[in-house]
Amino acid sequence: MRPVPTRRSVYLGTCAAAAAALLVGGLATPAAAASDTLWINAPSELSLPLGTAGGAPEERRLDIGLTHDNDNYTVTDGRLTVDITGIAGIAEVTWPENCAPSGTTALCSVPQVPVGWGDYTPQVHLTVRAADGAAAGARGRIVYSAVATGPEGEMRAPLDSFDTTLSVASGPDLALGGLAPITDTLPGAVHDVPLSVTNKGNERSDGFSLRMSASYGLGFAARHPECAYRETGGDYAPMTHVDCTFGQVIEPGESFALPEGLDLALASHAMNERLDISVEPGAGATDLSSEDNYGIVAFEAASTADFAVRGARVAGAAGDTVAATLTFRNRGPAWVGNLGSGDSAAVVDFTVPKGVTVTGAPEGCEARTLSGGHHPQRLGAPRYSCAMPYWVSETAKRSFAFQLRIDEVVPDAKGRVHLRPESPGLPVFPFDPNTRNNTAKVVVNPTPKA
């Protein structure tokens, strides 16, 4: 790796979500091949701390990557040009082995350009730090351009569309540590999360605040006097929120761990749980780089949730309107919550029997064509999809009452009722130990049993 002096600035987002939004928002207009798009993925901003007590400034990593959109195509020979003219005197860059510098630019090689989702990771990793003599507040910009080879020839990312602003700053930079996922555990277990807070900045943090949110299947086995605890619920999944204020001074380079530890207990209804944690410096200070101020601890407890659906049997003469009630139930023992995606925990899918017309559909049930597409009329559709909320408790039960007008008496007319995930292509409830009860029927004018 080769260090190269540079010139201008940036300040990265205020939290993990904001950083992701900046990353996506920084993408520009598509280029080159009409059937595909070449993108440069880089953070919009990055802050660089000055050194502590006259020492050398701490280094930061700047990750850049190339991606394209169409997974039916192969894109190769990616060439990323990095222009550091704008940060001369502001920052210094150390180039990785896949970059060849020449003056104030470098050409970086990306042999295979992946699609921009799935297992994508940036391919170019620059190391940057504040330049010697740079003052707090100095700013400069790194500019990128790129070309690659696609099935239709050269793909070129648009010029003047991708850049990272570097900012030289002074202050505390708190970072969370010890947040590894916890797997192979069981409901009822208690785990000590080795949470730590490290100051990577060049100034002390006069205390700090810590915020935590625990999902429904997690509980705090020990409570800290510095923290306030509250429960929320209602239409949203039940959670425990914790706000803590610590007076501990954290000097540059030092770390702090909770003296009593952080013990989390898995409830009997626990399965896939999460603990969200964020930290901020005290005394009104602004964190130099907030992308490492937030983290998640995922808990994977071995458990199941038995989803079941019940249909209905109704009878009537031609012209009658009858009520058919479909019922979803979670038989537990675990609750289910799609806390990340926000997708419905399950969708109750109902195909209307022959000879009847839906004259009343419950709220939350969408009219569909037989193939599952959008139906223009709310009533009279041949199929309905009824979405559950994004979470269901371990004892959840919900009914959907349809009004069916019998247009023609068709003995034993049957309509299928089945449970499915909201998003196509997802596994059908891998946590469900008994998928046989995920399907039922609505039977109109059933033949009496002998």
Disulfide bonds with the S-S distance in Angstrom:
Cys99-Cys108 2.02
Cys227-Cys244 2.03
Cys365-Cys386 2.05
